[in-house]
Amino acid sequence: MRILANDGISQKGYNALKEKGFSIITEKIDQKNIIDYINKEKIEVLLVRSATKVGKDILDSCPSIKVIGRGGVGMDNIDVEHARKKNITTFNTPSASSTSVAELVFTHLFSMTRYLFDSNRKMPLYGDSEFKKLKSNYSNGKELFGKNLGIIGFGRIGKEVARIAIGIGMNIIVHDKFISNSDIELKYFNGETKKINIKTVSMDTVLKESDFITLHIPKSEDNPIIGANEIGKMKNGSGIINASRGGIIDEDALMFALDKEKLSYAGLDVYNNEPKPSIHLMMHNAISLTPHIGAATIEAQEKIGLELAEQICSFYNIND
């Protein structure tokens, strides 16, 4: 049984599959050549992250494919509905990267509120000549303790964000159109746990009452979920973070709000046009930027690899 891990797989995941007798190919095949390669090598399992697109062309042209696994949460790059029609099994790894993505949210939050994103650009250039000026520029930072964090989308990642927020003393305001309330479990360093029940509120409440908003929802096929209308309802001087999906925020409306100081800052890990995001976003002096690295930690990639291996073995009824 041959597996093409076209966007890579962790060593632990690779080893787990090899021990079960799978042949794993980790060579990166260009999108334009992948159909020919799959057919030539008679690939049964295709593993991807966000880089490889699996559309109707691949699904219709590669009869050997039985399984498509997505290392990560979003399935935007896979035509899941068409795969279902072709009786091809698809799955993702929804729990493996939750901690890493949630921690990146707070990386952006701290970066925004203490101007690290701007300081890291300017200190190498002007730190020796304009030290006092830079110190003055960054003298009005904000503490996160006691602030309202709006969480839109309360799945695994949203809940992990809530746990961290509660741990640093933030008040959380949650909206999820599919959930009215949900328990989260806080885990302490000594093994103790505590459950907290979270009641969700309306989208408008989150927009109007939050000091910061973080998005953890799937991409809509229609308009951006956060556009000019939604930004208009947000607190003056608030901030927004998107480590979920590109296209959820209207990027033009976001830059306009930042330019007009309706919003103070934004943190972005995902973009409308990857891998070539808007140069205007990249150059904006009020945005903390990362290149879609939410799950890019050693721990998350190990867990993703092992979860992929587990689901593949389950599909083929290979038990321990």
Phi and psi restraints in degrees (value plus and minus 20) as a CYANA .aco file:
   2 ARG   PHI    -126.3   -86.3
   2 ARG   PSI     114.6   154.6
   3 ILE   PHI    -140.5  -100.5
   3 ILE   PSI     112.2   152.2
   4 LEU   PHI    -127.4   -87.4
   4 LEU   PSI      88.9   128.9
   5 ALA   PHI    -112.8   -72.8
   5 ALA   PSI      61.9   101.9
   6 ASN   PHI     -90.1   -50.1
   6 ASN   PSI     -46.2    -6.2
   7 ASP   PHI    -128.3   -88.3
   7 ASP   PSI      -0.8    39.2
   8 GLY   PHI      70.6   110.6
   8 GLY   PSI     145.5   185.5
   9 ILE   PHI    -173.6  -133.6
   9 ILE   PSI     127.6   167.6
  10 SER   PHI     -84.8   -44.8
  10 SER   PSI     138.1   178.1
  11 GLN   PHI     -81.7   -41.7
  11 GLN   PSI     -58.0   -18.0
  12 LYS   PHI     -85.2   -45.2
  12 LYS   PSI     -60.2   -20.2
  13 GLY   PHI     -85.5   -45.5
  13 GLY   PSI     -62.7   -22.7
  14 TYR   PHI     -78.9   -38.9
  14 TYR   PSI     -67.5   -27.5
  15 ASN   PHI     -83.8   -43.8
  15 ASN   PSI     -60.4   -20.4
  16 ALA   PHI     -82.4   -42.4
  16 ALA   PSI     -59.6   -19.6
  17 LEU   PHI     -92.8   -52.8
  17 LEU   PSI     -60.0   -20.0
  18 LYS   PHI     -83.7   -43.7
  18 LYS   PSI     -58.4   -18.4
  19 GLU   PHI     -82.1   -42.1
  19 GLU   PSI     -45.4    -5.4
  20 LYS   PHI    -112.5   -72.5
  20 LYS   PSI     -14.9    25.1
  21 GLY   PHI      75.0   115.0
  21 GLY   PSI     -12.8    27.2
  22 PHE   PHI    -100.0   -60.0
  22 PHE   PSI     129.9   169.9
  23 SER   PHI    -121.4   -81.4
  23 SER   PSI      96.8   136.8
  24 ILE   PHI    -131.4   -91.4
  24 ILE   PSI     104.6   144.6
  25 ILE   PHI    -125.5   -85.5
  25 ILE   PSI     104.8   144.8
  26 THR   PHI    -131.8   -91.8
  26 THR   PSI     -11.8    28.2
  27 GLU   PHI     -84.5   -44.5
  27 GLU   PSI     113.9   153.9
  28 LYS   PHI    -101.5   -61.5
  28 LYS   PSI      99.2   139.2
  29 ILE   PHI    -124.2   -84.2
  29 ILE   PSI     108.8   148.8
  30 ASP   PHI     -78.3   -38.3
  30 ASP   PSI     128.4   168.4
  31 GLN   PHI     -74.2   -34.2
  31 GLN   PSI     -59.8   -19.8
  32 LYS   PHI     -91.3   -51.3
  32 LYS   PSI     -38.9     1.1
  33 ASN   PHI    -128.1   -88.1
  33 ASN   PSI     -21.2    18.8
  34 ILE   PHI     -90.0   -50.0
  34 ILE   PSI     -54.0   -14.0
  35 ILE   PHI     -82.1   -42.1
  35 ILE   PSI     -69.0   -29.0
  36 ASP   PHI     -80.9   -40.9
  36 ASP   PSI     -59.8   -19.8
  37 TYR   PHI     -86.7   -46.7
  37 TYR   PSI     -66.1   -26.1
  38 ILE   PHI     -78.6   -38.6
  38 ILE   PSI     -63.9   -23.9
  39 ASN   PHI     -89.2   -49.2
  39 ASN   PSI     -59.5   -19.5
  40 LYS   PHI     -84.4   -44.4
  40 LYS   PSI     -62.9   -22.9
  41 GLU   PHI    -111.2   -71.2
  41 GLU   PSI     -22.4    17.6
  42 LYS   PHI      33.3    73.3
  42 LYS   PSI      33.7    73.7
  43 ILE   PHI     -91.5   -51.5
  43 ILE   PSI     109.6   149.6
  44 GLU   PHI    -117.8   -77.8
  44 GLU   PSI     -53.0   -13.0
  45 VAL   PHI    -142.2  -102.2
  45 VAL   PSI     103.6   143.6
  46 LEU   PHI    -131.0   -91.0
  46 LEU   PSI     100.5   140.5
  47 LEU   PHI    -129.1   -89.1
  47 LEU   PSI     111.1   151.1
  48 VAL   PHI    -156.9  -116.9
  48 VAL   PSI     144.9   184.9
  49 ARG   PHI    -131.3   -91.3
  49 ARG   PSI    -145.0  -105.0
  50 SER   PHI    -118.1   -78.1
  50 SER   PSI     -35.8     4.2
  51 ALA   PHI     -94.0   -54.0
  51 ALA   PSI     -63.1   -23.1
  52 THR   PHI    -104.4   -64.4
  52 THR   PSI     109.9   149.9
  53 LYS   PHI    -117.6   -77.6
  53 LYS   PSI     111.0   151.0
  54 VAL   PHI    -137.6   -97.6
  54 VAL   PSI      70.4   110.4
  55 GLY   PHI    -123.2   -83.2
  55 GLY   PSI    -188.6  -148.6
  56 LYS   PHI     -80.3   -40.3
  56 LYS   PSI     -52.8   -12.8
  57 ASP   PHI     -79.4   -39.4
  57 ASP   PSI     -65.8   -25.8
  58 ILE   PHI     -89.7   -49.7
  58 ILE   PSI     -65.2   -25.2
  59 LEU   PHI     -83.3   -43.3
  59 LEU   PSI     -56.9   -16.9
  60 ASP   PHI    -101.0   -61.0
  60 ASP   PSI     -43.5    -3.5
  61 SER   PHI    -121.9   -81.9
  61 SER   PSI     -25.9    14.1
  62 CYS   PHI    -144.5  -104.5
  62 CYS   PSI      62.8   102.8
  63 PRO   PHI     -87.2   -47.2
  63 PRO   PSI     -35.5     4.5
  64 SER   PHI     -97.1   -57.1
  64 SER   PSI     -39.1     0.9
  65 ILE   PHI     -89.5   -49.5
  65 ILE   PSI     107.6   147.6
  66 LYS   PHI    -133.4   -93.4
  66 LYS   PSI     -48.3    -8.3
  67 VAL   PHI    -159.5  -119.5
  67 VAL   PSI     118.5   158.5
  68 ILE   PHI    -145.4  -105.4
  68 ILE   PSI     101.6   141.6
  69 GLY   PHI    -132.8   -92.8
  69 GLY   PSI     113.8   153.8
  70 ARG   PHI    -126.3   -86.3
  70 ARG   PSI      95.4   135.4
  71 GLY   PHI     -96.6   -56.6
  71 GLY   PSI      76.7   116.7
  72 GLY   PHI     116.9   156.9
  72 GLY   PSI    -184.4  -144.4
  73 VAL   PHI    -119.7   -79.7
  73 VAL   PSI     -76.5   -36.5
  74 GLY   PHI     -87.8   -47.8
  74 GLY   PSI     120.4   160.4
  75 MET   PHI    -131.2   -91.2
  75 MET   PSI       1.6    41.6
  76 ASP   PHI     -81.7   -41.7
  76 ASP   PSI     -48.3    -8.3
  77 ASN   PHI    -110.3   -70.3
  77 ASN   PSI     -13.0    27.0
  78 ILE   PHI    -144.2  -104.2
  78 ILE   PSI     111.8   151.8
  79 ASP   PHI    -100.9   -60.9
  79 ASP   PSI      62.6   102.6
  80 VAL   PHI     -84.1   -44.1
  80 VAL   PSI     -59.9   -19.9
  81 GLU   PHI     -83.7   -43.7
  81 GLU   PSI     -63.2   -23.2
  82 HIS   PHI     -89.3   -49.3
  82 HIS   PSI     -55.6   -15.6
  83 ALA   PHI     -81.3   -41.3
  83 ALA   PSI     -60.5   -20.5
  84 ARG   PHI     -81.5   -41.5
  84 ARG   PSI     -61.6   -21.6
  85 LYS   PHI     -83.6   -43.6
  85 LYS   PSI     -48.9    -8.9
  86 LYS   PHI    -110.2   -70.2
  86 LYS   PSI     -14.2    25.8
  87 ASN   PHI      41.0    81.0
  87 ASN   PSI      14.2    54.2
  88 ILE   PHI    -119.6   -79.6
  88 ILE   PSI     107.2   147.2
  89 THR   PHI     -96.9   -56.9
  89 THR   PSI     113.2   153.2
  90 THR   PHI    -144.2  -104.2
  90 THR   PSI     126.0   166.0
  91 PHE   PHI    -174.9  -134.9
  91 PHE   PSI     142.7   182.7
  92 ASN   PHI    -147.0  -107.0
  92 ASN   PSI    -190.0  -150.0
  93 THR   PHI    -146.8  -106.8
  93 THR   PSI      53.4    93.4
  94 PRO   PHI     -86.7   -46.7
  94 PRO   PSI     -46.6    -6.6
  95 SER   PHI    -116.3   -76.3
  95 SER   PSI     -34.9     5.1
  96 ALA   PHI     -88.2   -48.2
  96 ALA   PSI     -53.1   -13.1
  97 SER   PHI    -127.9   -87.9
  97 SER   PSI     -12.3    27.7
  98 SER   PHI     -77.3   -37.3
  98 SER   PSI     -67.3   -27.3
  99 THR   PHI     -84.3   -44.3
  99 THR   PSI     -63.5   -23.5
 100 SER   PHI     -83.6   -43.6
 100 SER   PSI     -63.4   -23.4
 101 VAL   PHI     -85.7   -45.7
 101 VAL   PSI     -63.2   -23.2
 102 ALA   PHI     -82.1   -42.1
 102 ALA   PSI     -60.7   -20.7
 103 GLU   PHI     -86.1   -46.1
 103 GLU   PSI     -53.7   -13.7
 104 LEU   PHI     -85.7   -45.7
 104 LEU   PSI     -55.8   -15.8
 105 VAL   PHI     -74.9   -34.9
 105 VAL   PSI     -64.6   -24.6
 106 PHE   PHI     -97.1   -57.1
 106 PHE   PSI     -45.5    -5.5
 107 THR   PHI     -78.2   -38.2
 107 THR   PSI     -65.9   -25.9
 108 HIS   PHI     -88.2   -48.2
 108 HIS   PSI     -59.4   -19.4
 109 LEU   PHI     -80.1   -40.1
 109 LEU   PSI     -69.2   -29.2
 110 PHE   PHI     -85.6   -45.6
 110 PHE   PSI     -59.2   -19.2
 111 SER   PHI     -81.3   -41.3
 111 SER   PSI     -61.9   -21.9
 112 MET   PHI     -86.9   -46.9
 112 MET   PSI     -70.6   -30.6
 113 THR   PHI     -95.0   -55.0
 113 THR   PSI     -36.8     3.2
 114 ARG   PHI    -136.5   -96.5
 114 ARG   PSI      -7.9    32.1
 115 TYR   PHI      39.8    79.8
 115 TYR   PSI       9.0    49.0
 116 LEU   PHI     -83.9   -43.9
 116 LEU   PSI     -56.0   -16.0
 117 PHE   PHI     -80.2   -40.2
 117 PHE   PSI     -56.2   -16.2
 118 ASP   PHI    -104.8   -64.8
 118 ASP   PSI     -58.6   -18.6
 119 SER   PHI     -82.0   -42.0
 119 SER   PSI     -59.1   -19.1
 120 ASN   PHI     -88.3   -48.3
 120 ASN   PSI     -42.4    -2.4
 121 ARG   PHI     -99.5   -59.5
 121 ARG   PSI     -61.3   -21.3
 122 LYS   PHI    -113.8   -73.8
 122 LYS   PSI     -48.2    -8.2
 123 MET   PHI     -79.6   -39.6
 123 MET   PSI     -62.8   -22.8
 124 PRO   PHI     -83.4   -43.4
 124 PRO   PSI     -47.1    -7.1
 125 LEU   PHI    -109.4   -69.4
 125 LEU   PSI     -60.3   -20.3
 126 TYR   PHI    -146.0  -106.0
 126 TYR   PSI     -17.7    22.3
 127 GLY   PHI     -79.2   -39.2
 127 GLY   PSI     -53.7   -13.7
 128 ASP   PHI    -104.7   -64.7
 128 ASP   PSI     -36.9     3.1
 129 SER   PHI    -132.9   -92.9
 129 SER   PSI     -44.3    -4.3
 130 GLU   PHI    -151.0  -111.0
 130 GLU   PSI      18.0    58.0
 131 PHE   PHI     -76.4   -36.4
 131 PHE   PSI     -68.1   -28.1
 132 LYS   PHI     -86.1   -46.1
 132 LYS   PSI     -56.8   -16.8
 133 LYS   PHI     -85.5   -45.5
 133 LYS   PSI     -63.5   -23.5
 134 LEU   PHI     -84.8   -44.8
 134 LEU   PSI     -61.3   -21.3
 135 LYS   PHI     -78.6   -38.6
 135 LYS   PSI     -60.5   -20.5
 136 SER   PHI     -88.0   -48.0
 136 SER   PSI     -59.7   -19.7
 137 ASN   PHI     -81.4   -41.4
 137 ASN   PSI     -52.3   -12.3
 138 TYR   PHI    -125.1   -85.1
 138 TYR   PSI       5.3    45.3
 139 SER   PHI    -108.9   -68.9
 139 SER   PSI     -23.3    16.7
 140 ASN   PHI    -134.7   -94.7
 140 ASN   PSI      24.7    64.7
 141 GLY   PHI     -85.4   -45.4
 141 GLY   PSI     152.3   192.3
 142 LYS   PHI    -149.5  -109.5
 142 LYS   PSI     123.8   163.8
 143 GLU   PHI    -100.0   -60.0
 143 GLU   PSI     128.8   168.8
 144 LEU   PHI    -105.9   -65.9
 144 LEU   PSI     -45.4    -5.4
 145 PHE   PHI     -75.6   -35.6
 145 PHE   PSI     107.4   147.4
 146 GLY   PHI      64.7   104.7
 146 GLY   PSI     -26.2    13.8
 147 LYS   PHI    -103.9   -63.9
 147 LYS   PSI     138.6   178.6
 148 ASN   PHI    -109.2   -69.2
 148 ASN   PSI     101.1   141.1
 149 LEU   PHI    -127.4   -87.4
 149 LEU   PSI      95.4   135.4
 150 GLY   PHI    -106.4   -66.4
 150 GLY   PSI     108.8   148.8
 151 ILE   PHI    -136.8   -96.8
 151 ILE   PSI      94.7   134.7
 152 ILE   PHI    -124.0   -84.0
 152 ILE   PSI      88.3   128.3
 153 GLY   PHI      84.3   124.3
 153 GLY   PSI      94.5   134.5
 154 PHE   PHI    -141.1  -101.1
 154 PHE   PSI      30.2    70.2
 155 GLY   PHI    -104.8   -64.8
 155 GLY   PSI    -172.7  -132.7
 156 ARG   PHI     -80.4   -40.4
 156 ARG   PSI     -65.4   -25.4
 157 ILE   PHI     -90.9   -50.9
 157 ILE   PSI     -63.1   -23.1
 158 GLY   PHI     -77.1   -37.1
 158 GLY   PSI     -60.0   -20.0
 159 LYS   PHI     -88.9   -48.9
 159 LYS   PSI     -57.2   -17.2
 160 GLU   PHI     -86.6   -46.6
 160 GLU   PSI     -58.5   -18.5
 161 VAL   PHI     -79.5   -39.5
 161 VAL   PSI     -63.2   -23.2
 162 ALA   PHI     -81.4   -41.4
 162 ALA   PSI     -61.1   -21.1
 163 ARG   PHI     -81.1   -41.1
 163 ARG   PSI     -65.5   -25.5
 164 ILE   PHI     -85.5   -45.5
 164 ILE   PSI     -62.8   -22.8
 165 ALA   PHI     -80.1   -40.1
 165 ALA   PSI     -64.6   -24.6
 166 ILE   PHI     -82.8   -42.8
 166 ILE   PSI     -57.6   -17.6
 167 GLY   PHI     -83.7   -43.7
 167 GLY   PSI     -47.2    -7.2
 168 ILE   PHI    -124.9   -84.9
 168 ILE   PSI      -5.9    34.1
 169 GLY   PHI      65.6   105.6
 169 GLY   PSI       1.2    41.2
 170 MET   PHI    -108.4   -68.4
 170 MET   PSI     133.9   173.9
 171 ASN   PHI    -114.3   -74.3
 171 ASN   PSI     108.5   148.5
 172 ILE   PHI    -123.7   -83.7
 172 ILE   PSI     119.8   159.8
 173 ILE   PHI    -145.3  -105.3
 173 ILE   PSI     100.3   140.3
 174 VAL   PHI    -138.2   -98.2
 174 VAL   PSI     116.3   156.3
 175 HIS   PHI    -145.5  -105.5
 175 HIS   PSI     110.5   150.5
 176 ASP   PHI    -171.5  -131.5
 176 ASP   PSI      97.2   137.2
 177 LYS   PHI     -88.5   -48.5
 177 LYS   PSI     -30.3     9.7
 178 PHE   PHI    -123.5   -83.5
 178 PHE   PSI     -26.1    13.9
 179 ILE   PHI    -150.7  -110.7
 179 ILE   PSI     112.4   152.4
 180 SER   PHI    -113.9   -73.9
 180 SER   PSI     -53.3   -13.3
 181 ASN   PHI    -179.8  -139.8
 181 ASN   PSI     138.1   178.1
 182 SER   PHI    -178.0  -138.0
 182 SER   PSI     126.5   166.5
 183 ASP   PHI    -108.2   -68.2
 183 ASP   PSI     121.3   161.3
 184 ILE   PHI    -142.0  -102.0
 184 ILE   PSI     128.9   168.9
 185 GLU   PHI    -130.3   -90.3
 185 GLU   PSI     100.3   140.3
 186 LEU   PHI    -106.4   -66.4
 186 LEU   PSI     112.8   152.8
 187 LYS   PHI    -134.7   -94.7
 187 LYS   PSI     105.8   145.8
 188 TYR   PHI    -118.7   -78.7
 188 TYR   PSI     142.6   182.6
 189 PHE   PHI     -80.5   -40.5
 189 PHE   PSI     -47.1    -7.1
 190 ASN   PHI    -112.2   -72.2
 190 ASN   PSI     -10.5    29.5
 191 GLY   PHI      74.4   114.4
 191 GLY   PSI     -30.1     9.9
 192 GLU   PHI     -93.2   -53.2
 192 GLU   PSI     132.6   172.6
 193 THR   PHI    -152.4  -112.4
 193 THR   PSI     139.5   179.5
 194 LYS   PHI    -168.1  -128.1
 194 LYS   PSI     112.0   152.0
 195 LYS   PHI    -114.7   -74.7
 195 LYS   PSI     118.9   158.9
 196 ILE   PHI    -148.7  -108.7
 196 ILE   PSI     112.5   152.5
 197 ASN   PHI    -111.6   -71.6
 197 ASN   PSI     108.4   148.4
 198 ILE   PHI    -131.9   -91.9
 198 ILE   PSI     104.8   144.8
 199 LYS   PHI    -117.5   -77.5
 199 LYS   PSI     113.6   153.6
 200 THR   PHI    -104.4   -64.4
 200 THR   PSI     140.0   180.0
 201 VAL   PHI    -149.5  -109.5
 201 VAL   PSI     159.3   199.3
 202 SER   PHI     -92.0   -52.0
 202 SER   PSI     139.4   179.4
 203 MET   PHI     -78.8   -38.8
 203 MET   PSI     -62.5   -22.5
 204 ASP   PHI     -80.3   -40.3
 204 ASP   PSI     -58.9   -18.9
 205 THR   PHI     -83.0   -43.0
 205 THR   PSI     -63.8   -23.8
 206 VAL   PHI     -81.8   -41.8
 206 VAL   PSI     -65.8   -25.8
 207 LEU   PHI     -82.3   -42.3
 207 LEU   PSI     -62.2   -22.2
 208 LYS   PHI    -100.1   -60.1
 208 LYS   PSI     -47.6    -7.6
 209 GLU   PHI    -126.1   -86.1
 209 GLU   PSI     -30.9     9.1
 210 SER   PHI    -105.2   -65.2
 210 SER   PSI     121.1   161.1
 211 ASP   PHI    -101.3   -61.3
 211 ASP   PSI     -51.2   -11.2
 212 PHE   PHI    -160.6  -120.6
 212 PHE   PSI     126.8   166.8
 213 ILE   PHI    -147.6  -107.6
 213 ILE   PSI     116.4   156.4
 214 THR   PHI    -145.8  -105.8
 214 THR   PSI     118.6   158.6
 215 LEU   PHI    -126.3   -86.3
 215 LEU   PSI     112.3   152.3
 216 HIS   PHI    -163.3  -123.3
 216 HIS   PSI      43.4    83.4
 217 ILE   PHI    -155.9  -115.9
 217 ILE   PSI     135.8   175.8
 218 PRO   PHI     -91.1   -51.1
 218 PRO   PSI     138.8   178.8
 219 LYS   PHI     -90.8   -50.8
 219 LYS   PSI     116.9   156.9
 220 SER   PHI    -106.3   -66.3
 220 SER   PSI     128.0   168.0
 221 GLU   PHI     -95.6   -55.6
 221 GLU   PSI     -36.0     4.0
 222 ASP   PHI    -117.6   -77.6
 222 ASP   PSI    -147.1  -107.1
 223 ASN   PHI    -101.0   -61.0
 223 ASN   PSI     142.0   182.0
 224 PRO   PHI     -76.4   -36.4
 224 PRO   PSI     125.4   165.4
 225 ILE   PHI     -93.7   -53.7
 225 ILE   PSI     -52.7   -12.7
 226 ILE   PHI    -132.8   -92.8
 226 ILE   PSI      84.9   124.9
 227 GLY   PHI    -140.7  -100.7
 227 GLY   PSI    -183.9  -143.9
 228 ALA   PHI     -80.0   -40.0
 228 ALA   PSI     -58.5   -18.5
 229 ASN   PHI     -83.3   -43.3
 229 ASN   PSI     -65.6   -25.6
 230 GLU   PHI     -89.0   -49.0
 230 GLU   PSI     -60.8   -20.8
 231 ILE   PHI     -82.8   -42.8
 231 ILE   PSI     -55.3   -15.3
 232 GLY   PHI     -81.5   -41.5
 232 GLY   PSI     -44.7    -4.7
 233 LYS   PHI    -107.1   -67.1
 233 LYS   PSI     -31.5     8.5
 234 MET   PHI     -94.9   -54.9
 234 MET   PSI     137.7   177.7
 235 LYS   PHI     -79.1   -39.1
 235 LYS   PSI     121.1   161.1
 236 ASN   PHI     -81.8   -41.8
 236 ASN   PSI     111.7   151.7
 237 GLY   PHI      63.8   103.8
 237 GLY   PSI     -14.4    25.6
 238 SER   PHI    -101.2   -61.2
 238 SER   PSI     159.7   199.7
 239 GLY   PHI    -155.2  -115.2
 239 GLY   PSI     142.3   182.3
 240 ILE   PHI    -159.6  -119.6
 240 ILE   PSI     125.3   165.3
 241 ILE   PHI    -148.8  -108.8
 241 ILE   PSI     115.7   155.7
 242 ASN   PHI    -147.9  -107.9
 242 ASN   PSI      85.4   125.4
 243 ALA   PHI    -139.1   -99.1
 243 ALA   PSI      10.1    50.1
 244 SER   PHI    -129.3   -89.3
 244 SER   PSI    -100.7   -60.7
 245 ARG   PHI    -158.6  -118.6
 245 ARG   PSI     123.0   163.0
 246 GLY   PHI     -87.8   -47.8
 246 GLY   PSI     126.1   166.1
 247 GLY   PHI      75.7   115.7
 247 GLY   PSI     -30.0    10.0
 248 ILE   PHI     -94.4   -54.4
 248 ILE   PSI     -54.6   -14.6
 249 ILE   PHI    -125.7   -85.7
 249 ILE   PSI     116.1   156.1
 250 ASP   PHI     -91.7   -51.7
 250 ASP   PSI      85.8   125.8
 251 GLU   PHI     -85.0   -45.0
 251 GLU   PSI     -53.9   -13.9
 252 ASP   PHI     -86.7   -46.7
 252 ASP   PSI     -63.3   -23.3
 253 ALA   PHI     -84.8   -44.8
 253 ALA   PSI     -56.3   -16.3
 254 LEU   PHI     -83.9   -43.9
 254 LEU   PSI     -68.1   -28.1
 255 MET   PHI     -84.9   -44.9
 255 MET   PSI     -57.1   -17.1
 256 PHE   PHI     -82.4   -42.4
 256 PHE   PSI     -63.7   -23.7
 257 ALA   PHI     -85.3   -45.3
 257 ALA   PSI     -55.7   -15.7
 258 LEU   PHI     -90.3   -50.3
 258 LEU   PSI     -61.7   -21.7
 259 ASP   PHI     -83.5   -43.5
 259 ASP   PSI     -56.9   -16.9
 260 LYS   PHI    -106.6   -66.6
 260 LYS   PSI     -19.2    20.8
 261 GLU   PHI      43.4    83.4
 261 GLU   PSI       2.6    42.6
 262 LYS   PHI     -84.5   -44.5
 262 LYS   PSI     -64.0   -24.0
 263 LEU   PHI    -128.4   -88.4
 263 LEU   PSI     127.9   167.9
 264 SER   PHI    -107.8   -67.8
 264 SER   PSI     -54.8   -14.8
 265 TYR   PHI    -183.3  -143.3
 265 TYR   PSI     146.1   186.1
 266 ALA   PHI    -162.5  -122.5
 266 ALA   PSI     134.9   174.9
 267 GLY   PHI    -146.2  -106.2
 267 GLY   PSI     103.3   143.3
 268 LEU   PHI    -146.9  -106.9
 268 LEU   PSI     111.6   151.6
 269 ASP   PHI    -134.7   -94.7
 269 ASP   PSI     -34.2     5.8
 270 VAL   PHI    -152.3  -112.3
 270 VAL   PSI     135.8   175.8
 271 TYR   PHI    -163.6  -123.6
 271 TYR   PSI     139.4   179.4
 272 ASN   PHI     -81.1   -41.1
 272 ASN   PSI     -60.5   -20.5
 273 ASN   PHI    -142.1  -102.1
 273 ASN   PSI      58.4    98.4
 274 GLU   PHI    -114.1   -74.1
 274 GLU   PSI     121.6   161.6
 275 PRO   PHI    -116.0   -76.0
 275 PRO   PSI       4.4    44.4
 276 LYS   PHI    -144.7  -104.7
 276 LYS   PSI      54.2    94.2
 277 PRO   PHI     -87.1   -47.1
 277 PRO   PSI     144.4   184.4
 278 SER   PHI     -76.7   -36.7
 278 SER   PSI     109.1   149.1
 279 ILE   PHI     -83.7   -43.7
 279 ILE   PSI     -48.6    -8.6
 280 HIS   PHI     -86.5   -46.5
 280 HIS   PSI     -57.1   -17.1
 281 LEU   PHI     -85.3   -45.3
 281 LEU   PSI     -65.1   -25.1
 282 MET   PHI     -81.3   -41.3
 282 MET   PSI     -51.0   -11.0
 283 MET   PHI    -115.5   -75.5
 283 MET   PSI     -23.9    16.1
 284 HIS   PHI     -90.4   -50.4
 284 HIS   PSI     115.1   155.1
 285 ASN   PHI    -106.0   -66.0
 285 ASN   PSI     -12.3    27.7
 286 ALA   PHI    -142.4  -102.4
 286 ALA   PSI      -2.0    38.0
 287 ILE   PHI    -142.7  -102.7
 287 ILE   PSI     108.2   148.2
 288 SER   PHI    -107.0   -67.0
 288 SER   PSI     106.4   146.4
 289 LEU   PHI    -141.8  -101.8
 289 LEU   PSI     118.1   158.1
 290 THR   PHI    -159.0  -119.0
 290 THR   PSI     132.1   172.1
 291 PRO   PHI    -112.4   -72.4
 291 PRO   PSI      44.4    84.4
 292 HIS   PHI      35.1    75.1
 292 HIS   PSI      42.3    82.3
 293 ILE   PHI    -138.7   -98.7
 293 ILE   PSI       2.6    42.6
 294 GLY   PHI     -72.2   -32.2
 294 GLY   PSI     -62.5   -22.5
 295 ALA   PHI    -120.2   -80.2
 295 ALA   PSI      -9.1    30.9
 296 ALA   PHI    -108.3   -68.3
 296 ALA   PSI      41.5    81.5
 297 THR   PHI    -143.6  -103.6
 297 THR   PSI     137.0   177.0
 298 ILE   PHI     -78.9   -38.9
 298 ILE   PSI     -63.5   -23.5
 299 GLU   PHI     -85.5   -45.5
 299 GLU   PSI     -64.7   -24.7
 300 ALA   PHI     -84.2   -44.2
 300 ALA   PSI     -62.7   -22.7
 301 GLN   PHI     -86.8   -46.8
 301 GLN   PSI     -54.5   -14.5
 302 GLU   PHI     -84.4   -44.4
 302 GLU   PSI     -64.7   -24.7
 303 LYS   PHI     -86.6   -46.6
 303 LYS   PSI     -59.1   -19.1
 304 ILE   PHI     -81.5   -41.5
 304 ILE   PSI     -66.8   -26.8
 305 GLY   PHI     -79.4   -39.4
 305 GLY   PSI     -63.7   -23.7
 306 LEU   PHI     -89.3   -49.3
 306 LEU   PSI     -56.8   -16.8
 307 GLU   PHI     -89.0   -49.0
 307 GLU   PSI     -58.5   -18.5
 308 LEU   PHI     -80.6   -40.6
 308 LEU   PSI     -66.0   -26.0
 309 ALA   PHI     -80.8   -40.8
 309 ALA   PSI     -63.3   -23.3
 310 GLU   PHI     -81.3   -41.3
 310 GLU   PSI     -63.0   -23.0
 311 GLN   PHI     -92.0   -52.0
 311 GLN   PSI     -54.5   -14.5
 312 ILE   PHI     -85.2   -45.2
 312 ILE   PSI     -65.5   -25.5
 313 CYS   PHI     -81.5   -41.5
 313 CYS   PSI     -57.6   -17.6
 314 SER   PHI     -84.4   -44.4
 314 SER   PSI     -61.0   -21.0
 315 PHE   PHI     -81.1   -41.1
 315 PHE   PSI     -61.0   -21.0
 316 TYR   PHI    -110.0   -70.0
 316 TYR   PSI     -11.6    28.4
 317 ASN   PHI      35.3    75.3
 317 ASN   PSI      21.6    61.6
 318 ILE   PHI    -120.8   -80.8
 318 ILE   PSI      91.3   131.3
 319 ASN   PHI    -118.3   -78.3
 319 ASN   PSI     144.4   184.4
